[in-house]
Amino acid sequence: MPSDLHETLIRLFRDAPDFAATLLCRRPDLRMRQLSNPTLISENASVLKYAERRVDSVISFDTGDDEGLIGAIEVQLDKKKTKRFSWPTYLTRLREDTRKPVVLLVICGTDAVAQWASEPIQLGPGSVMSPVAVGPTDIPCITDPDTPEAGPEMAALSAIIHSRRRCGLEVLNAMDVVFSRMPDQERAVNYTEYVRSLVTGTRLKHLEALLSTDTFPYHNAFTQRYIDRGKSQGKAEGKAEGKAEGIAEAKAESILTVLNARGIAISAHERDRVTACTDLSQLDVWLASAVKVDSAAELFG
């Protein structure tokens, strides 16, 4: 069964087919090609008749000449020998059906898998297929939202891949700013949900702390999505009182997480003061201060 990471990465390319061009053009021999007008053909190669002969996504590109290019997108999180037999099938069937050049882009969970996936596949004497494999090393660690590479999809992928590294908090901060600038704020909410479903531990708490503020409009849209889900499911969290209590608890937890992540000691009395507070405005003030104070006493001062 496909993992959450596998399915999330596929959704990212289906939401933004042009992101495949961004990754393909990082490869030297494809960098000068003009890939434009990306079009998602199907979730699987519909020309492949058998269920087991499926590719994750197929994207068609226009090029500077009249040939065009068909990209088969695969997400590969581990080494699987059978893929080196099925991948050539994907490409030859696509090439036969479209009468266009084809390329296989493999998004890999680790650099070891990327190295394995990028190895040329020897089909026989004089016949070789060379996949384009992308691993964590090929994904920039986006910590500056103003860097030229900081597009929404790259920022999301950077957060998914690099959030556990030492720069993880900076990556999430940069992603938050990049998402706030997206013209399509609904997509920003979707991307945030993708990332939130995959980050864990202190990184998840940090992301939730960011989202619990009113810094950017899409934060409220993200929160509202969950409120609406609660209402549609008839859950208590969807009610006004339960909603306020849940938000207060989340904000209080976020304040404590930020202080802990910054190495600021907090006494049991101070902790109780934060967790007992139900004033959302006061919690917002404390949360904003938690990222810059030097002591818990200064937070309350």
Secondary structure, 3 states (H helix, E strand, C coil): CCCHHHHHHHHHHHHCCHHHHHHHCCCHHHCCCCCEEEEEEECCCCCCCCCCCCCCEEEEEECCCCCCEEEEEEEECCCCCCHHHHHHHHHHHHHHHHCCCEEEEEEECCHHHHHHHHCCEEEECCEEECCEEECHHHCCCCCCCCCCCCCHHHHHHHHHHHCCCCCHHHHHHHHHHHHHCCCCHHHHHHHHHHHHCCCCHHHHHHHHHHHCCCCCHHHHHHHHHHHHHHHHCCCHHHCHHHHHHHHHHHHHHHHHHHHHHCCCCCCHHHHHHHHHCCCHHHHHHHHHHHCCCCCHHHHHC
